[in-house]
Amino acid sequence: MTSITTSGVTLNIKSCRTKFAHRFVRSLLQIRNHAPPSSSSSSEEKLIQKRRQRIKIAAYSSMAHAVGPRMNWSRALLFKLRNRACRHRKKKRIVVIRRKTKKASRSSQGSVPVDQAKKLRRLVPGAKSMDLCSLLEETAHYITCLSTQIKVMQALADHLSK
């Protein structure tokens, strides 16, 4: 069996893939069963966008649950999804638009690894306050899990397209 050892924790990839697949298929069935009946073509685009967003959330949630709380990125995703669900339940929503100001990037060679680490921290959930070594370990595991996600989704698409 294929396994990864990070920070003294051994993760079984096949087991993780199986857990993800089961949970993801269950989530897809729930999405399909809760789909509203289709109506006009203009609202159909909105329904497609909502369904796409639900599938994306289901994929992230399934992978984070399959890995469990062992990794920072999975804990961060689970926390984010849980908070998102709580916010979604509230009827009142306040939308705040923030304009991001682009900071001038420094071109000195000494800051290149720091800039790359900043970019990684933005991409990997829960990586904002990690040291570089932990960041690289989390990133490697996150990439492995994302590739597992892709393989499972591809297998589902291939199976359903037959």
N, C-alpha and C positions, 0 to 999 in steps of 0.2 A: 504494500500500500504506500501511496505517496503521502509524505508528511512534511511539515515545516516546523522548525524549532526557532522560536523567537522569545527572547527574554526568559528562557527557561520553561516556556510553555510549548508543548508539542501539539500541533493542530493537524488532524487527519483531514486531508483535502477531499477524499472520496466521501467521507462521512459528512463533511461540510456541504459538498455538492448535493448529496442526497437530501439532507435537511432543507437546503435552499430550494431544491426542485419541488419537494412535497409542499412546503409552505407557500411557494410562489404559485403553484397550480391551484391550491386552495383559495388563495387571494384572487386569482383570475376568475375562478368559478363564482366567487362572491361578487366580483365586479359585474360579471355577465348576468347574474341573477337579479342584481339591483339596478339594472339598466332601465331607464324610463323608455316608454314607447316613442318611436321617432315621429317627428312632426315636420314642420316646414324646413326647407333647405337652408335658410339662414341660421336657424337655431341648431341645425344638424352639425354645422361646423363647430359651434360651441360645445355640443355634446361630444364630438370627436376629441376636441382639446381637453375636455374634462376627463374623458376616458383615458387618453394618453397620459395625463398627469397622474391619474389613479394607478395606472400600470407602472409608471416610473416609481411612485411611492411604494407600491407593493414589492417591486424588485429590491429597492433599497432596504425596506423593512425586513423582507424575507432573508436577505443576506446578513443583515445585522443580527437578526435573531438566530440564524444558523451558526454564526461565529460566537455569539453570546457576549458577555461583558468582559471577555479576556483582553480585547484590544481597545485602545483609546478611540479609534475611529468608529467602531461599532457602538460603543457607549455614547459617543457624541451624536451619532445618527439616531439612535433610539431615543435619546433625550430630545433631540430636535423634533422628531416625529410625534413624540408624546405631547410636547408643548404645542405643536402645530394643531394636533387634534383638540386640545383644550381651547385654543384660540378660535378654532373653527366652530366650536359649539356655541360660543358667545354670539349673540345676534348683532351686537354693535361692533363695527370694525372701523378703525381709524387708519386711514391711509396717509402715510407720510412719505413724501417724495424727497429723497436726498440727492443732491447733485454732488457727484464725485468730482473732486478737483484732481486733475492729473498732476502728480508731483514730478518734478524734473528728475530723471534718473541720473545717477552718478556713473560716470564712465571710468572711474579709477579701477585698476585691476584688483585691488585689495577688497573691494566691495562686491565683486562678481559672485563668489560663493554665498555671501550673505543675501544678495538679491535673489539668487536661485533658491535658497532656503525659504525666503519669504514667499516666493511663488508656490513652492511645495506646501507650505503651511496653509495657503489659501485653498489649495486643491484637496488636501486630505482632511476629512472631518476630525475635529478634536486635536489638531496638531499645533495650535497657536502657541502653546507654552512649552514645547518640547525642546530638549537639546538636540543637536544635529544627529547624533548616533541613533537615538530613539526615533527621531523623525524619519530617518532612512529605513529603519526596520518596519515602522508602521506603514510607510509608503510602499515598501516591497509587499507586505501582506495585503494591503488595500488593492494593489494592482493585481495580485494573484486572485483575490476574491472577485474583482471586476471581470477578469478573464473567465473565471468560473461562471459568473452571471451570463456572460456572452455565450459561452458554450451551451449552457442549459437553455437559454432563450432560442438559440439557433436550432438545437435539437427539437424543441417544441414546435418551432415554425416548420422545420422539415417534416416532422411527423404529421402536423395538421394540414400541410399542403399536399399530402399524398392523396 
